Amino acid sequence: MERIVKKLESKGIRPTPMRLLTYKKLLESEVAISLGELENFFEKSERSTLFRTMKTFEENAIVHQIEDGTGVIKYALCEENCECEVGNDLHLHFHCTRCNETVCLTDRKIPQVNLPQGYMAEDINLVVKGICNKCSDNLD
């Protein structure tokens, strides 16, 4: 837990109990997680507190949002020294159509997108949909 405290403090975030627990849950999760899933995990939490926590994490490059086409925003931890901005460190995401899990494919970078003059990108999100390795093992 001390490592999480240091991580949050290094980003200028006060390490409240809910922030510590939320970060720990994100760290333990192998897949992106929605606000609703976090709310279900923390039975006695308030949705507004979790929302503010995730907003704080996002504003301070602790997490990034993933829109995987399901209509539910999911969150995943940023890698060390991540700059989740257009033109910097953007990576693919994979959404499994069987188990409904979404994962970051951080070793698969999104190439630079050259837009026509006058266009300004504010966000880039590339999601590949299909069957994940866990689900494909169960196809037999």
N, CA, C and O of each residue as an XYZ file, in Angstrom:
560
protein
N       0.830     -1.192      0.000
C       0.000      0.000      0.000
C       0.879      1.261      0.000
O       0.486      2.305     -0.522
N       2.056      1.144      0.587
C       2.970      2.291      0.639
C       3.387      2.729     -0.766
O       3.555      3.919     -1.030
N       3.552      1.761     -1.657
C       3.918      2.076     -3.037
C       2.802      2.870     -3.727
O       3.071      3.779     -4.513
N       1.552      2.516     -3.423
C       0.406      3.220     -4.005
C       0.342      4.641     -3.458
O       0.076      5.581     -4.206
N       0.581      4.802     -2.170
C       0.602      6.131     -1.559
C       1.631      7.010     -2.267
O       1.338      8.150     -2.628
N       2.830      6.480     -2.460
C       3.895      7.240     -3.125
C       3.515      7.581     -4.557
O       3.786      8.689     -5.021
N       2.893      6.644     -5.261
C       2.475      6.871     -6.646
C       1.471      8.030     -6.714
O       1.611      8.935     -7.537
N       0.468      7.990     -5.846
C      -0.545      9.051     -5.847
C       0.067     10.393     -5.458
O      -0.208     11.412     -6.093
N       0.884     10.396     -4.432
C       1.513     11.640     -3.997
C       2.427     12.216     -5.076
O       2.525     13.435     -5.217
N       3.095     11.351     -5.834
C       3.976     11.838     -6.903
C       3.192     12.540     -8.007
O       3.751     13.334     -8.763
N       1.894     12.245     -8.098
C       1.024     12.886     -9.089
C       0.235     14.048     -8.476
O      -0.620     14.644     -9.131
N       0.536     14.361     -7.205
C      -0.149     15.463     -6.543
C      -1.542     15.103     -6.060
O      -2.382     15.982     -5.869
N      -1.794     13.811     -5.862
C      -3.106     13.338     -5.416
C      -3.031     12.930     -3.950
O      -2.174     12.140     -3.553
N      -3.940     13.479     -3.158
C      -4.001     13.114     -1.741
C      -4.493     11.668     -1.629
O      -5.550     11.342     -2.169
N      -3.754     10.801     -0.942
C      -4.110      9.372     -0.869
C      -5.193      9.069      0.169
O      -4.897      8.575      1.257
N      -6.443      9.368     -0.173
C      -7.554      9.049      0.726
C      -7.788      7.542      0.712
O      -7.336      6.858     -0.206
N      -8.487      7.016      1.713
C      -8.748      5.566      1.731
C      -9.426      5.056      0.448
O      -9.048      4.004     -0.069
N     -10.426      5.793     -0.071
C     -11.118      5.341     -1.275
C     -10.196      5.367     -2.499
O     -10.256      4.474     -3.344
N      -9.358      6.375     -2.588
C      -8.415      6.448     -3.710
C      -7.415      5.298     -3.656
O      -7.071      4.714     -4.684
N      -6.954      4.980     -2.457
C      -6.014      3.864     -2.290
C      -6.660      2.539     -2.677
O      -6.060      1.736     -3.392
N      -7.883      2.312     -2.204
C      -8.586      1.068     -2.512
C      -8.905      0.964     -4.006
O      -8.802     -0.111     -4.598
N      -9.293      2.088     -4.605
C      -9.619      2.098     -6.032
C      -8.379      1.801     -6.863
O      -8.428      0.992     -7.790
N      -7.280      2.446     -6.539
C      -6.032      2.194     -7.274
C      -5.629      0.727     -7.133
O      -5.235      0.090     -8.109
N      -5.729      0.199     -5.920
C      -5.361     -1.201     -5.668
C      -6.224     -2.139     -6.508
O      -5.714     -3.103     -7.079
N      -7.526     -1.864     -6.589
C      -8.431     -2.701     -7.386
C      -8.051     -2.629     -8.865
O      -8.034     -3.655     -9.545
N      -7.749     -1.438     -9.368
C      -7.342     -1.282    -10.767
C      -6.032     -2.021    -11.037
O      -5.854     -2.623    -12.096
N      -5.132     -1.968    -10.081
C      -3.840     -2.630    -10.208
C      -4.012     -4.155    -10.278
O      -3.292     -4.830    -11.012
N      -4.951     -4.678     -9.525
C      -5.209     -6.119     -9.485
C      -5.986     -6.616    -10.696
O      -5.945     -7.804    -11.016
N      -6.693     -5.715    -11.369
C      -7.532     -6.102    -12.495
C      -6.709     -6.258    -13.768
O      -5.887     -5.401    -14.091
N      -6.929     -7.336    -14.476
C      -6.220     -7.576    -15.735
C      -6.976     -6.974    -16.920
O      -6.466     -6.945    -18.040
N      -8.185     -6.500    -16.668
C      -9.023     -5.943    -17.725
C      -9.490     -4.543    -17.322
O      -9.436     -4.166    -16.151
N      -9.946     -3.787    -18.314
C     -10.514     -2.471    -18.024
C     -11.794     -2.658    -17.216
O     -12.489     -3.664    -17.358
N     -12.094     -1.687    -16.377
C     -13.213     -1.832    -15.451
C     -14.103     -0.584    -15.508
O     -13.606      0.537    -15.619
N     -15.395     -0.787    -15.434
C     -16.349      0.324    -15.504
C     -16.622      0.874    -14.108
O     -16.301      0.253    -13.095
N     -17.218      2.046    -14.092
C     -17.599      2.665    -12.823
C     -18.596      1.775    -12.075
O     -18.523      1.636    -10.854
N     -19.526      1.176    -12.820
C     -20.502      0.272    -12.211
C     -19.860     -0.948    -11.588
O     -20.272     -1.389    -10.515
N     -18.850     -1.498    -12.249
C     -18.141     -2.651    -11.695
C     -17.391     -2.270    -10.428
O     -17.355     -3.037     -9.465
N     -16.790     -1.075    -10.432
C     -16.126     -0.602     -9.213
C     -17.139     -0.418     -8.089
O     -16.886     -0.783     -6.941
N     -18.274      0.147     -8.433
C     -19.319      0.370     -7.437
C     -19.793     -0.948     -6.827
O     -20.025     -1.026     -5.621
N     -19.936     -1.980     -7.655
C     -20.342     -3.300     -7.152
C     -19.267     -3.921     -6.272
O     -19.574     -4.616     -5.304
N     -18.007     -3.670     -6.609
C     -16.910     -4.218     -5.827
C     -16.847     -3.575     -4.440
O     -16.614     -4.259     -3.443
N     -17.056     -2.254     -4.384
C     -17.049     -1.530     -3.118
C     -18.490     -1.327     -2.672
O     -19.102     -0.305     -2.986
N     -19.021     -2.271     -1.960
C     -20.435     -2.271     -1.584
C     -20.882     -1.008     -0.856
O     -22.017     -0.566     -1.034
N     -20.022     -0.429     -0.049
C     -20.429      0.718      0.765
C     -19.899      2.041      0.232
O     -19.715      2.992      0.991
N     -19.658      2.100     -1.055
C     -19.146      3.336     -1.640
C     -20.275      4.116     -2.291
O     -21.309      3.557     -2.655
N     -20.058      5.406     -2.429
C     -21.013      6.236     -3.138
C     -20.534      6.412     -4.571
O     -19.344      6.615     -4.814
N     -21.449      6.334     -5.503
C     -21.116      6.461     -6.919
C     -20.414      7.788     -7.199
O     -19.477      7.844     -7.995
N     -20.867      8.851     -6.546
C     -20.264     10.168     -6.787
C     -18.810     10.204     -6.317
O     -17.978     10.856     -6.949
N     -18.496      9.525     -5.233
C     -17.121      9.469     -4.732
C     -16.245      8.706     -5.723
O     -15.134      9.138     -6.031
N     -16.735      7.588     -6.216
C     -15.980      6.805     -7.204
C     -15.795      7.593     -8.497
O     -14.720      7.567     -9.096
N     -16.845      8.296     -8.926
C     -16.753      9.103    -10.146
C     -15.684     10.181     -9.984
O     -14.857     10.373    -10.876
N     -15.697     10.881     -8.860
C     -14.691     11.925     -8.613
C     -13.290     11.323     -8.533
O     -12.329     11.922     -9.016
N     -13.170     10.160     -7.934
C     -11.871      9.478     -7.850
C     -11.349      9.175     -9.242
O     -10.188      9.447     -9.545
N     -12.200      8.612    -10.090
C     -11.767      8.267    -11.446
C     -11.462      9.524    -12.256
O     -10.531      9.524    -13.061
N     -12.224     10.585    -12.058
C     -11.967     11.851    -12.759
C     -10.611     12.410    -12.329
O      -9.838     12.874    -13.167
N     -10.322     12.369    -11.039
C      -9.026     12.821    -10.521
C      -7.902     11.980    -11.094
O      -6.880     12.517    -11.521
N      -8.079     10.670    -11.108
C      -7.065      9.769    -11.672
C      -6.841     10.076    -13.153
O      -5.702     10.090    -13.621
N      -7.915     10.318    -13.880
C      -7.789     10.589    -15.308
C      -7.079     11.925    -15.554
O      -6.207     12.011    -16.418
N      -7.441     12.947    -14.812
C      -6.829     14.274    -14.969
C      -5.348     14.267    -14.637
O      -4.602     15.127    -15.104
N      -4.917     13.303    -13.832
C      -3.516     13.221    -13.410
C      -2.771     12.047    -14.039
O      -1.751     11.605    -13.511
N      -3.274     11.542    -15.158
C      -2.626     10.476    -15.942
C      -2.355      9.205    -15.132
O      -1.318      8.561    -15.293
N      -3.299      8.857    -14.264
C      -3.233      7.583    -13.544
C      -4.002      6.526    -14.343
O      -3.576      5.375    -14.439
N      -5.142      6.935    -14.914
C      -5.967      6.040    -15.725
C      -6.302      6.715    -17.047
O      -6.153      7.927    -17.203
N      -6.756      5.902    -17.992
C      -7.321      6.439    -19.223
C      -8.655      5.760    -19.480
O      -8.882      4.618    -19.082
N      -9.535      6.498    -20.160
C     -10.853      5.974    -20.509
C     -10.773      5.134    -21.769
O      -9.945      5.371    -22.649
N     -11.652      4.146    -21.833
C     -11.766      3.323    -23.028
C     -13.242      3.263    -23.409
O     -14.081      2.856    -22.605
N     -13.544      3.660    -24.605
C     -14.888      3.510    -25.156
C     -14.820      2.319    -26.105
O     -14.323      2.440    -27.225
N     -15.320      1.169    -25.656
C     -15.161     -0.066    -26.426
C     -16.365     -0.416    -27.296
O     -16.437     -1.515    -27.845
N     -17.303      0.512    -27.422
C     -18.469      0.282    -28.260
C     -19.647     -0.334    -27.532
O     -20.698     -0.550    -28.136
N     -19.495     -0.624    -26.244
C     -20.591     -1.221    -25.482
C     -21.514     -0.160    -24.874
O     -22.568     -0.491    -24.331
N     -21.120      1.107    -24.965
C     -21.911      2.176    -24.373
C     -21.541      2.447    -22.924
O     -22.130      3.319    -22.285
N     -20.575      1.710    -22.401
C     -20.123      1.881    -21.025
C     -18.655      2.280    -21.051
O     -17.830      1.584    -21.642
N     -18.328      3.399    -20.410
C     -16.937      3.838    -20.315
C     -16.212      2.902    -19.349
O     -16.716      2.595    -18.268
N     -15.029      2.456    -19.751
C     -14.199      1.622    -18.886
C     -12.888      2.339    -18.639
O     -12.498      3.221    -19.405
N     -12.216      1.963    -17.579
C     -10.964      2.600    -17.183
C      -9.873      1.554    -17.016
O     -10.123      0.425    -16.594
N      -8.659      1.962    -17.359
C      -7.487      1.106    -17.152
C      -6.341      1.982    -16.667
O      -6.267      3.166    -16.997
N      -5.459      1.396    -15.887
C      -4.294      2.134    -15.399
C      -3.373      2.488    -16.564
O      -3.192      1.704    -17.496
N      -2.808      3.663    -16.489
C      -1.806      4.079    -17.466
C      -0.474      3.432    -17.106
O      -0.198      3.145    -15.942
N       0.332      3.213    -18.118
C       1.673      2.711    -17.863
C       2.522      3.832    -17.271
O       2.159      5.005    -17.348
N       3.647      3.461    -16.683
C       4.591      4.443    -16.150
C       5.013      5.396    -17.269
O       5.293      4.962    -18.387
N       5.057      6.674    -16.971
C       5.438      7.726    -17.927
C       4.486      7.831    -19.113
O       4.879      8.312    -20.176
N       3.262      7.396    -18.949
C       2.276      7.466    -20.015
C       1.841      8.914    -20.225
O       1.722      9.688    -19.275
N       1.612      9.255    -21.469
C       1.051     10.555    -21.827
C      -0.149     10.294    -22.726
O      -0.084     10.520    -23.934
N      -1.222      9.828    -22.152
C      -2.407      9.424    -22.915
C      -3.056     10.629    -23.594
O      -4.145     11.060    -23.215
N      -2.385     11.150    -24.576
C      -2.895     12.289    -25.329
C      -2.745     11.974    -26.805
O      -1.937     11.133    -27.199
N      -3.537     12.662    -27.615
C      -3.432     12.490    -29.064
C      -1.996     12.781    -29.472
O      -1.441     13.820    -29.113
N      -1.403     11.874    -30.211
C      -0.030     12.046    -30.668
C       1.009     11.467    -29.738
O       2.186     11.411    -30.093
N       0.601     11.029    -28.541
C       1.546     10.472    -27.565
C       1.042      9.139    -27.032
O      -0.085      9.051    -26.546
N       1.858      8.115    -27.119
C       1.649      6.865    -26.396
C       0.241      6.269    -26.503
O      -0.247      5.705    -25.523
N      -0.420      6.373    -27.642
C      -1.734      5.766    -27.783
C      -1.579      4.317    -28.232
O      -0.736      4.000    -29.071
N      -2.407      3.446    -27.660
C      -2.302      2.027    -27.951
C      -3.672      1.438    -28.285
O      -4.705      2.061    -28.044
N      -3.661      0.237    -28.839
C      -4.893     -0.475    -29.175
C      -5.581     -1.004    -27.923
O      -4.958     -1.198    -26.879
N      -6.876     -1.229    -28.060
C      -7.653     -1.920    -27.040
C      -8.355     -3.080    -27.734
O      -8.674     -2.996    -28.920
N      -8.596     -4.160    -26.998
C      -9.284     -5.316    -27.551
C     -10.512     -5.598    -26.703
O     -10.424     -5.707    -25.480
N     -11.665     -5.716    -27.367
C     -12.912     -6.043    -26.674
C     -13.392     -7.412    -27.137
O     -13.632     -7.631    -28.324
N     -13.527     -8.330    -26.185
C     -13.983     -9.682    -26.494
C     -15.508     -9.699    -26.561
O     -16.187     -9.282    -25.623
N     -16.029    -10.183    -27.676
C     -17.479    -10.222    -27.869
C     -18.133    -11.400    -27.143
O     -19.360    -11.499    -27.097
N     -17.330    -12.277    -26.587
C     -17.880    -13.408    -25.818
C     -17.952    -13.103    -24.328
O     -19.019    -13.209    -23.722
N     -16.818    -12.724    -23.733
C     -16.791    -12.494    -22.278
C     -17.023    -11.027    -21.915
O     -17.182    -10.696    -20.740
N     -17.044    -10.149    -22.919
C     -17.311     -8.720    -22.739
C     -16.191     -7.985    -22.005
O     -16.410     -6.885    -21.498
N     -15.005     -8.570    -21.939
C     -13.868     -7.907    -21.300
C     -13.108     -7.067    -22.323
O     -13.046     -7.395    -23.508
N     -12.538     -5.980    -21.829
C     -11.731     -5.101    -22.662
C     -10.350     -4.994    -22.031
O     -10.224     -4.777    -20.826
N      -9.314     -5.148    -22.854
C      -7.937     -5.075    -22.360
C      -7.135     -4.080    -23.189
O      -7.433     -3.832    -24.358
N      -6.116     -3.521    -22.559
C      -5.171     -2.653    -23.252
C      -4.113     -3.518    -23.913
O      -3.594     -4.457    -23.309
N      -3.802     -3.198    -25.145
C      -2.698     -3.853    -25.848
C      -1.597     -2.811    -25.979
O      -1.362     -2.265    -27.058
N      -0.927     -2.544    -24.863
C       0.010     -1.420    -24.786
C       1.224     -1.574    -25.688
O       1.886     -0.585    -26.005
N       1.526     -2.795    -26.104
C       2.665     -2.979    -26.996
C       2.274     -2.787    -28.466
O       3.123     -2.884    -29.352
N       1.012     -2.519    -28.719
C       0.516     -2.258    -30.074
C       0.112     -0.785    -30.152
O      -0.983     -0.415    -29.727
N       0.981      0.039    -30.688
C       0.761      1.485    -30.730
C      -0.082      1.888    -31.938
O      -0.005      1.279    -33.004
N      -0.883      2.925    -31.742
C      -1.667      3.498    -32.831
C      -0.748      4.419    -33.611
O      -0.108      5.293    -33.027
N      -0.673      4.235    -34.924
C       0.201      5.115    -35.705
C      -0.323      6.553    -35.720
O      -1.507      6.802    -35.493
N       0.572      7.477    -35.990
C       0.217      8.884    -36.093
C      -0.829      9.063    -37.192
O      -0.661      8.546    -38.297
N      -1.897      9.784    -36.899
C      -2.957     10.028    -37.863
C      -2.798     11.449    -38.395
O      -2.816     12.415    -37.632
N      -2.644     11.563    -39.709
C      -2.508     12.874    -40.337
C      -3.865     13.314    -40.872
O      -4.377     12.749    -41.838
N      -4.433     14.318    -40.240
C      -5.734     14.831    -40.639
C      -5.584     15.963    -41.655
O      -4.536     16.605    -41.721
N      -6.623     16.203    -42.438
C      -6.568     17.322    -43.375
C      -6.447     18.655    -42.645
O      -6.796     18.765    -41.469
N      -5.957     19.651    -43.346
C      -5.798     20.991    -42.774
C      -7.135     21.476    -42.214
O      -8.181     21.310    -42.841
N      -7.083     22.072    -41.036
C      -8.276     22.603    -40.400
C      -8.944     21.645    -39.434
O      -9.810     22.056    -38.662
N      -8.562     20.379    -39.459
C      -9.119     19.390    -38.544
C      -8.187     19.252    -37.345
O      -6.965     19.260    -37.491
N      -8.788     19.125    -36.142
C      -7.994     18.939    -34.920
C      -8.528     17.738    -34.150
O      -9.692     17.721    -33.749
N      -7.693     16.750    -33.946
C      -8.092     15.566    -33.174
C      -8.103     15.898    -31.688
O      -7.175     16.526    -31.177
N      -9.152     15.476    -31.002
C      -9.240     15.647    -29.552
C      -9.107     14.321    -28.826
O      -8.749     14.280    -27.649
N      -9.397     13.239    -29.533
C      -9.305     11.919    -28.922
C      -9.164     10.892    -30.039
O      -9.730     11.052    -31.120
N      -8.415      9.853    -29.770
C      -8.291      8.736    -30.695
C      -8.478      7.467    -29.880
O      -7.835      7.280    -28.848
N      -9.357      6.604    -30.346
C      -9.635      5.370    -29.639
C      -9.791      4.265    -30.672
O     -10.730      4.283    -31.468
N      -8.897      3.326    -30.662
C      -8.964      2.226    -31.612
C      -9.216      0.935    -30.850
O      -8.390      0.491    -30.053
N     -10.381      0.340    -31.112
C     -10.780     -0.891    -30.439
C     -10.937     -1.992    -31.480
O     -11.662     -1.839    -32.463
N     -10.252     -3.094    -31.249
C     -10.410     -4.278    -32.072
C     -11.399     -5.175    -31.340
O     -11.249     -5.423    -30.143
N     -12.413     -5.662    -32.058
C     -13.408     -6.542    -31.449
C     -13.251     -7.943    -32.008
O     -12.971     -8.129    -33.193
N     -13.432     -8.914    -31.147
C     -13.307    -10.311    -31.566
C     -13.359    -11.223    -30.364
O     -14.043    -10.929    -29.383
N     -12.647    -12.316    -30.432
C     -12.637    -13.299    -29.350
C     -11.252    -13.320    -28.726
O     -10.256    -13.494    -29.429
N     -11.181    -13.145    -27.422
C      -9.902    -13.087    -26.711
C      -9.268    -14.464    -26.600
O      -9.894    -15.479    -26.908
N      -8.023    -14.485    -26.158
C      -7.294    -15.754    -26.048
C      -7.932    -16.717    -25.043
O      -7.904    -17.930    -25.250
N      -8.504    -16.192    -23.965
C      -9.159    -17.075    -22.981
C     -10.384    -17.738    -23.585
O     -10.606    -18.936    -23.404
N     -11.179    -16.954    -24.305
C     -12.406    -17.501    -24.891
C     -12.111    -18.403    -26.095
O     -12.826    -19.379    -26.326
N     -11.069    -18.083    -26.858
C     -10.743    -18.908    -28.016
C     -10.235    -20.286    -27.581
O     -10.384    -21.261    -28.317
N      -9.629    -20.369    -26.376
C      -9.202    -21.661    -25.851
C     -10.393    -22.564    -25.544
O     -10.262    -23.788    -25.527
N     -11.561    -21.953    -25.298
C     -12.759    -22.704    -24.936
C     -13.644    -23.033    -26.139
O     -14.764    -23.509    -25.959
N     -13.173    -22.792    -27.343
C     -13.982    -23.043    -28.533
C     -14.039    -24.515    -28.929
O     -14.872    -24.907    -29.747
N     -13.172    -25.317    -28.362
C     -13.096    -26.745    -28.744
C     -14.331    -27.492    -28.384
O     -14.422    -28.693    -28.637
